[in-house]
Amino acid sequence: MTAIEQWMEDSATGGWEYHGSLEDYKSKLEYMSERDICHERDLSLLTPEAWQAVGKTRGWREKTGNTFEAEHTCWQAYWTEFYGHLATGLTIEEALSALENKNI
């Protein structure tokens, strides 16, 4: 499974719903990764709710004493890390792959 496919599966498992078929979603993300672009209609990688859902599935938690705060802000660190990877020249696939084993 590619990192894009895993991200899609994790976002769906966490409760985020893409408005369209899963195959359409997969095709759009693969298209974006192959060309290393983000089209304005392909907002899943820009959608906070999708990142929150991935974080819920992957158990992303900050190392703080405040559980409520940790569960509601940790996804932002991964989201920021993802865009940092893109800024350094990684493709979408590479950037998502770099996050899979990261513990922020």
Summary of the structure (lengths in Angstrom):
residues: 104
radius of gyration: 13.3
end to end distance: 23.0
largest distance: 41.7
contacts: 278
relative contact order: 0.17
helix: 67%
strand: 0%
